[in-house]
Amino acid sequence: MNVEELIDELYEMVEKAWNLPLSRGRAVLDGDEVRQILDEIRENLPKELRQAKAIVADRAQIISDAKREAETIVRVAEERSKAMVNQDEIVRAAQQKANDLVTQAQLKAREMRKASNDYVEDLMKRTDDALAANLAELRKTRQNIKATQRSGQN
């Protein structure tokens, strides 16, 4: 029997007990039988108390484990969040560096294009001047030849 059943048995015993007249509800019980039930309660009570304590301890352990697990989950989430923020900052910094490099390359390309155009313009001007000088000398030589031919005919 468990403790509850034994207590129920004691109640039944009290209800069936013989009441003493003029004693304001006092009853006569079999002392040996009451002691036997109380001894059984004493024997069963520690088992049930141990079970209750074990259940409470298990509950406390489960709660403690759950708290530790929750803390671990929160810590891991915070670390991932920081890593993602750091990664985002790295990506942003790399993108900015890439944009700066592209801008510098475009400026350098413009400068090189201008320098090459200036060089080609200077080269073409000198070539034009040299060709103009050669053309002028060619015309002069041609005129001299024509003049010499005329004077030889006269």
ChimeraX attribute file (.defattr): number of C-alpha atoms within 10 A of each C-alpha:
attribute: neighborCount
match mode: 1-to-1
recipient: residues
	/A:1	8
	/A:2	13
	/A:3	18
	/A:4	12
	/A:5	11
	/A:6	16
	/A:7	14
	/A:8	11
	/A:9	14
	/A:10	17
	/A:11	12
	/A:12	11
	/A:13	16
	/A:14	17
	/A:15	12
	/A:16	12
	/A:17	14
	/A:18	13
	/A:19	15
	/A:20	11
	/A:21	9
	/A:22	7
	/A:23	8
	/A:24	8
	/A:25	9
	/A:26	13
	/A:27	14
	/A:28	12
	/A:29	16
	/A:30	10
	/A:31	9
	/A:32	9
	/A:33	12
	/A:34	15
	/A:35	11
	/A:36	11
	/A:37	17
	/A:38	16
	/A:39	12
	/A:40	15
	/A:41	18
	/A:42	12
	/A:43	13
	/A:44	16
	/A:45	15
	/A:46	11
	/A:47	13
	/A:48	13
	/A:49	11
	/A:50	11
	/A:51	12
	/A:52	12
	/A:53	12
	/A:54	12
	/A:55	12
	/A:56	12
	/A:57	12
	/A:58	12
	/A:59	12
	/A:60	12
	/A:61	12
	/A:62	12
	/A:63	12
	/A:64	12
	/A:65	12
	/A:66	12
	/A:67	12
	/A:68	12
	/A:69	12
	/A:70	12
	/A:71	12
	/A:72	12
	/A:73	12
	/A:74	12
	/A:75	12
	/A:76	12
	/A:77	12
	/A:78	12
	/A:79	12
	/A:80	12
	/A:81	12
	/A:82	12
	/A:83	12
	/A:84	12
	/A:85	12
	/A:86	12
	/A:87	12
	/A:88	12
	/A:89	12
	/A:90	12
	/A:91	12
	/A:92	12
	/A:93	12
	/A:94	12
	/A:95	12
	/A:96	12
	/A:97	12
	/A:98	12
	/A:99	12
	/A:100	12
	/A:101	12
	/A:102	12
	/A:103	12
	/A:104	12
	/A:105	12
	/A:106	12
	/A:107	12
	/A:108	12
	/A:109	12
	/A:110	12
	/A:111	12
	/A:112	12
	/A:113	12
	/A:114	12
	/A:115	12
	/A:116	12
	/A:117	12
	/A:118	12
	/A:119	12
	/A:120	12
	/A:121	12
	/A:122	12
	/A:123	12
	/A:124	12
	/A:125	12
	/A:126	12
	/A:127	12
	/A:128	12
	/A:129	12
	/A:130	12
	/A:131	13
	/A:132	12
	/A:133	12
	/A:134	12
	/A:135	12
	/A:136	12
	/A:137	12
	/A:138	13
	/A:139	12
	/A:140	12
	/A:141	12
	/A:142	12
	/A:143	12
	/A:144	12
	/A:145	12
	/A:146	12
	/A:147	12
	/A:148	12
	/A:149	11
	/A:150	10
	/A:151	9
	/A:152	8
	/A:153	7
	/A:154	6
